[in-house]
Amino acid sequence: MRADQPPAPNLLAGIGDEAATALTDQITAVKRLGWSAIELRTVDGIALADLDAQQFSSVLRAVRAANLDVVCLASRIGNWSRAITSPFADDMHELDVLAQRCHQLGTRLIRIMSYPNDGLPHSEWRDRALARVTRLAERAAEHGVTLVHENCAGWAGSNADRMLELVHEAGGASLRLLFDTGNGVEYGYDTHDVLRRILPHVAHVHIKDAIGEPGDAAYVLPGEGQCRVAESLRLLIASGYPGALSIEPHLLNRPHEGIQAAGSDAEPFVQAGRRLETLLNEVGTPAALDEPDRSATTGHVTS
């Protein structure tokens, strides 16, 4: 897949380090599902932007040898570990590195967030977040890549009005939205309701599900939790969403939070992928799309 081409409609992928630490095991997990795409975040516990040239060359060779498309690079830019008062130079540097690696890997999408607060008044937090994302989007445009902001940590993370403001105020063609089906439980909002608001701006999708309450989310297989995953998939299909669906199940590994199981047991990751396939076949049939109060117009979706 060339970097100037969008993914095939509803291409299925997964964030590899949710399956295993080592890239070889990440690739094996995706291949077990019979899928042709992967999303990259860390390799051997190292963030993609922190790999040296030799390490990254090994990643590039392995991905090419496996004949996998890369749908997105999940960065740390503006995420839960980098508050609004953190050094902005770190984010600009990470963007510069990942933009180059996007072109080498054949993708144009880089996941970002919008900076958790650090005791600032709301108006100052907002202004700083918008200013930072504006500068990032301008740099992304120079590199020919697109930033996708996730409904997760940061000023615009859990509020549809702020997500839309971010896109309109800081964006242009180089800033779109990443919709994660499962983030609402942890952050206290209904993700499906948010999707209805932001749908025209969504360029990438993560799939997970959860039960619990804010600050105490427990993750489950897609469709078994509170996050209305099937409804969101139905809405995406009905809208003609052409991008990738990338599983981030949080069932065993959460490397970005320091949660990593020993060994390379990718079974929970594979189970989440199988469940996504089942949900897509269930909600993608004409009968499912014609349920009352649905506005779907597209047909059957398979993996």
Secondary structure, 3 states (H helix, E strand, C coil): CCCCCCCCCCCEEEEHHHCCCCHHHHHHHHHHCCCCEEEECEECCEEHHHCCHHHHHHHHHHHHHCCCEEEEEECCCCCCCCCCCCCHHHHHHHHHHHHHHHHHHCCCEEEEEECCCCCCCHHHHHHHHHHHHHHHHHHHHHHCCEEEEEEEEECCCCCHHHHHHHHHHHCCCCEEEEEECCCHHHHCCCHHHHHHHHHHHEEEEEECEEEEECCEEEEECCCCCCCCHHHHHHHHHHHCCCCCEEECCCCCCEHHHCECCCCCCCHHHHHHHHHHHHHHHHHCCHHHHCCCCCCCCCCCCCC
